[in-house]
Each structure stands twice: as C-alpha cells, then as structure tokens.
Amino acid sequence: MFKPSRRKIMLAGASATMVAALAFAPSASAHECFKKQWSDAAYAKASTSDKYISLATIADFAFVNSIAPDCVGVLDYDSLWATWMEENGISHIPLIWIKENPETSFKAWENENGNSGPGLLGSGKESSALGYLGNHIPVLESTIIAGLQEAVASDLCEFPGD
C-alpha cells in the first residue's frame, strides 16, 4: 500500500490534470461553458452526439486515469456530484461541447481578462442558463478524490502499487 504522503502527493498533482483535461479533451477542442438545465430527452440526444462529451468521461479518462487507472469506470459521478449539481441548479452531469476546429478553441481561450473559456464572451460569469467549469474545478476535484478514496477503501479498485 502507498504511504499516505505519497498518495497525497499523487492526489495534489492531479489538479493540473483536471484543468488540462478540460482544455485538451479531445484534441484540444473542449468548450468550457455548459448548459445548466436540460430536458431528459434533449440530454439523451446530446449525450449520444459526437458534438458533446460528458464531464464524467473527461474526469474518468483524463483525471482518474492519471491517478489510479484501475479506478476508471468505478466512480458514480451522479452520486458524487449530486450536491454540487443541486446547489448550482444543474439538472444533468455537464456535457462539454466539442468544437470541430481546435485552432478556433485555442483562440477562444485568449481574452483580455485571462479567463479560460469562450462562453459568455469570455466573461467567466455564471448565469441561470450557463455555468463555467473553471469556476467549479476545486469542488469537482475534491469530490473525485473523495470518491477515489472511498472506492479504494471499499476494494472496488486500487491505487498503483496497492
């Protein structure tokens, strides 16, 4: 089993991975703002489209995979993020819009305010209709880390070397 200090170092180093996952998933073309309210039918249709990728998929394959590959596919993001979603008026796990042209996405991230994300004209402000993932990354990361720790403690998966 890992020494707690090594595990803490791994988890602390994962923050950059979550930010990078948003910026580079897939092919550096993720759009950081997301729609807060979906009808079930519209969400189901969008989630099967090649224009969107679920934040849970990004979290699993870019964040969890970098920390504990054995835990990919184990975490229940609906449960992990339920409180966060309710507090922020989010009806479904966010879907990240994927642009076809990565160059356009990079340009959208460049704005005079230094905000990451092109939504709401680069303001970085939340609205009742749109959210900015960048404003929520610390909460999302902490819930993923708590979920990983619980999954490992429940023997659902292992940290590398456990």
FIKOLZA-1660 file (N, C-alpha, C; in steps of 0.1 Angstrom, whole numbers, plus 5000, padded with zeros to 4 digits):
% residues 162
   i   px   py   pz ch aa at
   1 5008 4988 5000  A  M  N
   1 5000 5000 5000  A  M CA
   1 5009 5012 5000  A  M  C
   2 5004 5023 4993  A  F  N
   2 5012 5036 4993  A  F CA
   2 5012 5041 5007  A  F  C
   3 5023 5048 5010  A  K  N
   3 5024 5056 5022  A  K CA
   3 5014 5068 5020  A  K  C
   4 5007 5073 5031  A  P  N
   4 4998 5084 5029  A  P CA
   4 5005 5096 5022  A  P  C
   5 5017 5099 5025  A  S  N
   5 5024 5110 5020  A  S CA
   5 5025 5109 5005  A  S  C
   6 5028 5097 5000  A  R  N
   6 5029 5095 4985  A  R CA
   6 5016 5097 4978  A  R  C
   7 5005 5091 4985  A  R  N
   7 4992 5092 4979  A  R CA
   7 4987 5106 4979  A  R  C
   8 4990 5114 4989  A  K  N
   8 4987 5128 4989  A  K CA
   8 4994 5136 4978  A  K  C
   9 5006 5133 4976  A  I  N
   9 5014 5139 4965  A  I CA
   9 5007 5136 4952  A  I  C
  10 5003 5123 4950  A  M  N
  10 4997 5120 4937  A  M CA
  10 4984 5127 4935  A  M  C
  11 4976 5128 4946  A  L  N
  11 4963 5135 4945  A  L CA
  11 4965 5150 4943  A  L  C
  12 4974 5156 4950  A  A  N
  12 4977 5170 4948  A  A CA
  12 4981 5173 4934  A  A  C
  13 4989 5165 4928  A  G  N
  13 4994 5167 4915  A  G CA
  13 4983 5165 4904  A  G  C
  14 4972 5160 4908  A  A  N
  14 4961 5157 4899  A  A CA
  14 4954 5170 4894  A  A  C
  15 4955 5181 4902  A  S  N
  15 4947 5193 4899  A  S CA
  15 4950 5198 4885  A  S  C
  16 4963 5198 4881  A  A  N
  16 4967 5203 4868  A  A CA
  16 4961 5194 4857  A  A  C
  17 4960 5181 4861  A  T  N
  17 4954 5171 4851  A  T CA
  17 4940 5175 4848  A  T  C
  18 4932 5178 4858  A  M  N
  18 4918 5181 4855  A  M CA
  18 4917 5194 4847  A  M  C
  19 4925 5204 4849  A  V  N
  19 4924 5216 4841  A  V CA
  19 4929 5213 4827  A  V  C
  20 4939 5205 4826  A  A  N
  20 4944 5201 4812  A  A CA
  20 4934 5193 4805  A  A  C
  21 4927 5184 4812  A  A  N
  21 4916 5176 4806  A  A CA
  21 4906 5184 4800  A  A  C
  22 4902 5195 4806  A  L  N
  22 4892 5204 4801  A  L CA
  22 4897 5211 4789  A  L  C
  23 4909 5215 4789  A  A  N
  23 4915 5223 4778  A  A CA
  23 4918 5214 4766  A  A  C
  24 4921 5202 4768  A  F  N
  24 4926 5193 4757  A  F CA
  24 4917 5182 4754  A  F  C
  25 4905 5181 4758  A  A  N
  25 4897 5169 4756  A  A CA
  25 4887 5172 4745  A  A  C
  26 4885 5163 4735  A  P  N
  26 4896 5157 4729  A  P CA
  26 4902 5166 4719  A  P  C
  27 4914 5164 4715  A  S  N
  27 4921 5172 4705  A  S CA
  27 4921 5187 4708  A  S  C
  28 4922 5190 4720  A  A  N
  28 4923 5204 4725  A  A CA
  28 4911 5212 4720  A  A  C
  29 4899 5206 4720  A  S  N
  29 4888 5214 4715  A  S CA
  29 4876 5214 4724  A  S  C
  30 4878 5213 4737  A  A  N
  30 4866 5213 4746  A  A CA
  30 4862 5228 4748  A  A  C
  31 4850 5230 4750  A  H  N
  31 4844 5243 4753  A  H CA
  31 4840 5243 4767  A  H  C
  32 4844 5252 4775  A  E  N
  32 4843 5251 4790  A  E CA
  32 4830 5255 4796  A  E  C
  33 4821 5262 4789  A  C  N
  33 4809 5265 4795  A  C CA
  33 4799 5254 4792  A  C  C
  34 4789 5253 4800  A  F  N
  34 4779 5242 4798  A  F CA
  34 4765 5247 4802  A  F  C
  35 4756 5240 4796  A  K  N
  35 4742 5243 4798  A  K CA
  35 4737 5237 4812  A  K  C
  36 4730 5245 4820  A  K  N
  36 4727 5240 4833  A  K CA
  36 4714 5232 4834  A  K  C
  37 4705 5235 4825  A  Q  N
  37 4692 5228 4825  A  Q CA
  37 4689 5221 4812  A  Q  C
  38 4686 5208 4812  A  W  N
  38 4683 5200 4800  A  W CA
  38 4670 5193 4803  A  W  C
  39 4662 5191 4793  A  S  N
  39 4651 5181 4794  A  S CA
  39 4658 5168 4793  A  S  C
  40 4651 5157 4798  A  D  N
  40 4657 5144 4797  A  D CA
  40 4659 5140 4783  A  D  C
  41 4650 5143 4774  A  A  N
  41 4651 5139 4760  A  A CA
  41 4662 5146 4753  A  A  C
  42 4663 5159 4755  A  A  N
  42 4674 5167 4749  A  A CA
  42 4688 5162 4754  A  A  C
  43 4689 5159 4767  A  Y  N
  43 4701 5155 4772  A  Y CA
  43 4705 5141 4766  A  Y  C
  44 4695 5132 4766  A  A  N
  44 4698 5119 4760  A  A CA
  44 4703 5120 4745  A  A  C
  45 4697 5129 4738  A  K  N
  45 4701 5131 4724  A  K CA
  45 4715 5137 4723  A  K  C
  46 4717 5147 4731  A  A  N
  46 4730 5154 4731  A  A CA
  46 4741 5145 4735  A  A  C
  47 4738 5136 4745  A  S  N
  47 4749 5128 4751  A  S CA
  47 4753 5117 4741  A  S  C
  48 4745 5114 4731  A  T  N
  48 4749 5104 4721  A  T CA
  48 4754 5111 4708  A  T  C
  49 4755 5124 4708  A  S  N
  49 4760 5131 4697  A  S CA
  49 4775 5132 4698  A  S  C
  50 4782 5133 4686  A  D  N
  50 4796 5134 4686  A  D CA
  50 4800 5149 4688  A  D  C
  51 4791 5157 4691  A  K  N
  51 4794 5171 4694  A  K CA
  51 4796 5174 4709  A  K  C
  52 4793 5165 4718  A  Y  N
  52 4794 5166 4732  A  Y CA
  52 4802 5155 4738  A  Y  C
  53 4808 5158 4749  A  I  N
  53 4814 5147 4758  A  I CA
  53 4811 5150 4772  A  I  C
  54 4807 5140 4779  A  S  N
  54 4803 5142 4793  A  S CA
  54 4815 5145 4802  A  S  C
  55 4813 5154 4812  A  L  N
  55 4823 5157 4821  A  L CA
  55 4828 5145 4829  A  L  C
  56 4819 5135 4831  A  A  N
  56 4822 5123 4838  A  A CA
  56 4832 5115 4829  A  A  C
  57 4831 5115 4816  A  T  N
  57 4840 5108 4807  A  T CA
  57 4854 5115 4808  A  T  C
  58 4854 5128 4807  A  I  N
  58 4866 5136 4808  A  I CA
  58 4873 5133 4822  A  I  C
  59 4865 5133 4833  A  A  N
  59 4871 5131 4846  A  A CA
  59 4877 5117 4847  A  A  C
  60 4870 5107 4842  A  D  N
  60 4874 5093 4843  A  D CA
  60 4887 5091 4835  A  D  C
  61 4887 5095 4822  A  F  N
  61 4898 5092 4813  A  F CA
  61 4910 5101 4814  A  F  C
  62 4908 5113 4819  A  A  N
  62 4919 5122 4820  A  A CA
  62 4924 5124 4834  A  A  C
  63 4915 5125 4844  A  F  N
  63 4919 5127 4858  A  F CA
  63 4921 5114 4865  A  F  C
  64 4911 5106 4866  A  V  N
  64 4912 5093 4874  A  V CA
  64 4922 5085 4867  A  V  C
  65 4923 5084 4854  A  N  N
  65 4933 5075 4848  A  N CA
  65 4947 5079 4851  A  N  C
  66 4949 5092 4853  A  S  N
  66 4963 5097 4856  A  S CA
  66 4967 5093 4871  A  S  C
  67 4957 5091 4879  A  I  N
  67 4960 5089 4894  A  I CA
  67 4959 5074 4897  A  I  C
  68 4948 5068 4892  A  A  N
  68 4946 5054 4896  A  A CA
  68 4938 5047 4884  A  A  C
  69 4946 5043 4874  A  P  N
  69 4939 5037 4862  A  P CA
  69 4930 5026 4865  A  P  C
  70 4932 5018 4876  A  D  N
  70 4923 5007 4880  A  D CA
  70 4909 5012 4883  A  D  C
  71 4908 5025 4887  A  C  N
  71 4895 5031 4891  A  C CA
  71 4887 5037 4880  A  C  C
  72 4892 5037 4868  A  V  N
  72 4884 5042 4856  A  V CA
  72 4871 5033 4855  A  V  C
  73 4860 5040 4854  A  G  N
  73 4847 5033 4853  A  G CA
  73 4841 5029 4866  A  G  C
  74 4847 5032 4877  A  V  N
  74 4842 5027 4890  A  V CA
  74 4834 5038 4897  A  V  C
  75 4838 5050 4896  A  L  N
  75 4831 5061 4903  A  L CA
  75 4817 5064 4898  A  L  C
  76 4808 5067 4907  A  D  N
  76 4794 5070 4904  A  D CA
  76 4793 5086 4904  A  D  C
  77 4795 5092 4893  A  Y  N
  77 4795 5107 4892  A  Y CA
  77 4782 5113 4896  A  Y  C
  78 4771 5106 4892  A  D  N
  78 4758 5111 4896  A  D CA
  78 4757 5113 4911  A  D  C
  79 4762 5104 4919  A  S  N
  79 4761 5105 4933  A  S CA
  79 4772 5115 4938  A  S  C
  80 4784 5114 4933  A  L  N
  80 4795 5122 4937  A  L CA
  80 4792 5137 4936  A  L  C
  81 4786 5140 4925  A  W  N
  81 4783 5155 4921  A  W CA
  81 4769 5159 4924  A  W  C
  82 4761 5151 4930  A  A  N
  82 4746 5154 4933  A  A CA
  82 4745 5167 4940  A  A  C
  83 4752 5168 4951  A  T  N
  83 4750 5180 4960  A  T CA
  83 4755 5193 4952  A  T  C
  84 4766 5192 4945  A  W  N
  84 4771 5203 4937  A  W CA
  84 4761 5207 4927  A  W  C
  85 4756 5197 4920  A  M  N
  85 4746 5200 4909  A  M CA
  85 4734 5206 4915  A  M  C
  86 4729 5201 4926  A  E  N
  86 4717 5207 4932  A  E CA
  86 4719 5222 4936  A  E  C
  87 4730 5224 4943  A  E  N
  87 4734 5238 4947  A  E CA
  87 4735 5248 4936  A  E  C
  88 4739 5243 4924  A  N  N
  88 4741 5252 4913  A  N CA
  88 4730 5251 4902  A  N  C
  89 4719 5244 4905  A  G  N
  89 4708 5244 4896  A  G CA
  89 4711 5236 4883  A  G  C
  90 4720 5226 4884  A  I  N
  90 4724 5218 4873  A  I CA
  90 4716 5205 4872  A  I  C
  91 4709 5203 4861  A  S  N
  91 4700 5192 4860  A  S CA
  91 4706 5178 4857  A  S  C
  92 4717 5179 4849  A  H  N
  92 4724 5166 4845  A  H CA
  92 4739 5169 4845  A  H  C
  93 4747 5158 4846  A  I  N
  93 4761 5159 4846  A  I CA
  93 4765 5167 4833  A  I  C
  94 4773 5178 4835  A  P  N
  94 4776 5187 4823  A  P CA
  94 4781 5179 4811  A  P  C
  95 4776 5184 4799  A  L  N
  95 4781 5179 4787  A  L CA
  95 4790 5191 4781  A  L  C
  96 4802 5187 4777  A  I  N
  96 4811 5197 4772  A  I CA
  96 4810 5197 4757  A  I  C
  97 4808 5208 4751  A  W  N
  97 4806 5209 4736  A  W CA
  97 4820 5208 4730  A  W  C
  98 4821 5200 4720  A  I  N
  98 4834 5198 4713  A  I CA
  98 4833 5205 4700  A  I  C
  99 4843 5215 4698  A  K  N
  99 4844 5222 4685  A  K CA
  99 4851 5213 4675  A  K  C
 100 4848 5215 4663  A  E  N
 100 4854 5208 4652  A  E CA
 100 4869 5213 4649  A  E  C
 101 4871 5225 4652  A  N  N
 101 4884 5231 4649  A  N CA
 101 4892 5235 4661  A  N  C
 102 4902 5227 4665  A  P  N
 102 4909 5230 4677  A  P CA
 102 4916 5244 4677  A  P  C
 103 4920 5249 4665  A  E  N
 103 4926 5263 4665  A  E CA
 103 4916 5273 4669  A  E  C
 104 4903 5272 4665  A  T  N
 104 4893 5281 4670  A  T CA
 104 4891 5281 4685  A  T  C
 105 4892 5269 4691  A  S  N
 105 4891 5267 4705  A  S CA
 105 4902 5275 4712  A  S  C
 106 4914 5273 4707  A  F  N
 106 4926 5280 4714  A  F CA
 106 4924 5295 4713  A  F  C
 107 4919 5300 4702  A  K  N
 107 4917 5315 4701  A  K CA
 107 4906 5319 4711  A  K  C
 108 4896 5311 4712  A  A  N
 108 4885 5314 4722  A  A CA
 108 4890 5315 4736  A  A  C
 109 4901 5308 4739  A  W  N
 109 4906 5309 4753  A  W CA
 109 4914 5321 4755  A  W  C
 110 4918 5328 4745  A  E  N
 110 4926 5340 4746  A  E CA
 110 4917 5353 4747  A  E  C
 111 4916 5358 4759  A  N  N
 111 4909 5371 4761  A  N CA
 111 4916 5380 4771  A  N  C
 112 4912 5392 4770  A  E  N
 112 4920 5402 4778  A  E CA
 112 4918 5400 4793  A  E  C
 113 4907 5394 4798  A  N  N
 113 4905 5391 4812  A  N CA
 113 4913 5379 4817  A  N  C
 114 4919 5372 4808  A  G  N
 114 4926 5360 4813  A  G CA
 114 4918 5348 4817  A  G  C
 115 4905 5349 4813  A  N  N
 115 4896 5338 4817  A  N CA
 115 4898 5326 4807  A  N  C
 116 4897 5314 4813  A  S  N
 116 4897 5303 4804  A  S CA
 116 4883 5299 4800  A  S  C
 117 4880 5299 4788  A  G  N
 117 4867 5295 4783  A  G CA
 117 4861 5306 4775  A  G  C
 118 4855 5303 4764  A  P  N
 118 4849 5313 4755  A  P CA
 118 4835 5316 4758  A  P  C
 119 4828 5309 4766  A  G  N
 119 4813 5311 4768  A  G CA
 119 4811 5325 4775  A  G  C
 120 4799 5330 4773  A  L  N
 120 4795 5343 4778  A  L CA
 120 4805 5354 4774  A  L  C
 121 4810 5353 4762  A  L  N
 121 4820 5362 4757  A  L CA
 121 4833 5363 4765  A  L  C
 122 4837 5352 4771  A  G  N
 122 4849 5352 4779  A  G CA
 122 4848 5359 4792  A  G  C
 123 4836 5361 4797  A  S  N
 123 4835 5368 4810  A  S CA
 123 4838 5360 4822  A  S  C
 124 4836 5347 4821  A  G  N
 124 4838 5338 4832  A  G CA
 124 4827 5338 4842  A  G  C
 125 4816 5345 4839  A  K  N
 125 4805 5347 4848  A  K CA
 125 4794 5336 4846  A  K  C
 126 4788 5332 4857  A  E  N
 126 4778 5322 4857  A  E CA
 126 4765 5329 4853  A  E  C
 127 4755 5321 4848  A  S  N
 127 4742 5326 4846  A  S CA
 127 4732 5315 4850  A  S  C
 128 4719 5318 4850  A  S  N
 128 4710 5308 4853  A  S CA
 128 4710 5297 4843  A  S  C
 129 4714 5300 4830  A  A  N
 129 4713 5290 4819  A  A CA
 129 4727 5283 4817  A  A  C
 130 4738 5291 4819  A  L  N
 130 4751 5285 4816  A  L CA
 130 4760 5286 4829  A  L  C
 131 4769 5276 4830  A  G  N
 131 4779 5275 4840  A  G CA
 131 4792 5275 4834  A  G  C
 132 4802 5278 4842  A  Y  N
 132 4816 5277 4837  A  Y CA
 132 4823 5267 4845  A  Y  C
 133 4829 5257 4839  A  L  N
 133 4835 5246 4847  A  L CA
 133 4847 5251 4854  A  L  C
 134 4854 5261 4849  A  G  N
 134 4866 5266 4856  A  G CA
 134 4863 5272 4870  A  G  C
 135 4850 5276 4871  A  N  N
 135 4846 5282 4884  A  N CA
 135 4843 5270 4894  A  N  C
 136 4843 5258 4890  A  H  N
 136 4839 5247 4898  A  H CA
 136 4850 5236 4900  A  H  C
 137 4861 5238 4894  A  I  N
 137 4871 5227 4894  A  I CA
 137 4875 5223 4908  A  I  C
 138 4878 5232 4917  A  P  N
 138 4882 5227 4931  A  P CA
 138 4871 5218 4937  A  P  C
 139 4858 5221 4936  A  V  N
 139 4848 5212 4941  A  V CA
 139 4847 5199 4934  A  V  C
 140 4848 5200 4921  A  L  N
 140 4848 5187 4913  A  L CA
 140 4859 5178 4916  A  L  C
 141 4871 5184 4917  A  E  N
 141 4883 5176 4921  A  E CA
 141 4882 5170 4935  A  E  C
 142 4877 5178 4944  A  S  N
 142 4877 5172 4958  A  S CA
 142 4867 5161 4959  A  S  C
 143 4856 5162 4952  A  T  N
 143 4846 5151 4952  A  T CA
 143 4851 5139 4945  A  T  C
 144 4859 5141 4934  A  I  N
 144 4865 5129 4927  A  I CA
 144 4875 5122 4936  A  I  C
 145 4883 5130 4943  A  I  N
 145 4893 5125 4952  A  I CA
 145 4887 5117 4963  A  I  C
 146 4876 5123 4969  A  A  N
 146 4869 5116 4980  A  A CA
 146 4863 5103 4974  A  A  C
 147 4857 5103 4962  A  G  N
 147 4852 5091 4956  A  G CA
 147 4863 5081 4954  A  G  C
 148 4875 5085 4949  A  L  N
 148 4886 5076 4947  A  L CA
 148 4890 5069 4961  A  L  C
 149 4891 5077 4971  A  Q  N
 149 4895 5072 4984  A  Q CA
 149 4885 5062 4989  A  Q  C
 150 4872 5065 4987  A  E  N
 150 4861 5056 4991  A  E CA
 150 4861 5043 4983  A  E  C
 151 4863 5044 4970  A  A  N
 151 4864 5032 4962  A  A CA
 151 4876 5023 4965  A  A  C
 152 4887 5029 4968  A  V  N
 152 4899 5021 4972  A  V CA
 152 4896 5015 4986  A  V  C
 153 4891 5022 4995  A  A  N
 153 4888 5017 5009  A  A CA
 153 4878 5006 5008  A  A  C
 154 4869 5006 4998  A  S  N
 154 4859 4996 4996  A  S CA
 154 4864 4984 4987  A  S  C
 155 4876 4985 4983  A  D  N
 155 4882 4974 4975  A  D CA
 155 4876 4973 4961  A  D  C
 156 4870 4984 4956  A  L  N
 156 4865 4985 4943  A  L CA
 156 4876 4986 4932  A  L  C
 157 4887 4993 4936  A  C  N
 157 4898 4995 4928  A  C CA
 157 4910 4998 4936  A  C  C
 158 4922 4999 4930  A  E  N
 158 4934 5002 4937  A  E CA
 158 4942 5013 4932  A  E  C
 159 4949 5020 4941  A  F  N
 159 4959 5030 4937  A  F CA
 159 4971 5022 4932  A  F  C
 160 4978 5027 4922  A  P  N
 160 4990 5020 4917  A  P CA
 160 4999 5016 4929  A  P  C
 161 5003 5003 4929  A  G  N
 161 5012 4999 4940  A  G CA
 161 5005 4993 4952  A  G  C
 162 4992 4995 4953  A  D  N
 162 4985 4990 4965  A  D CA
 162 4984 4975 4964  A  D  C
% end
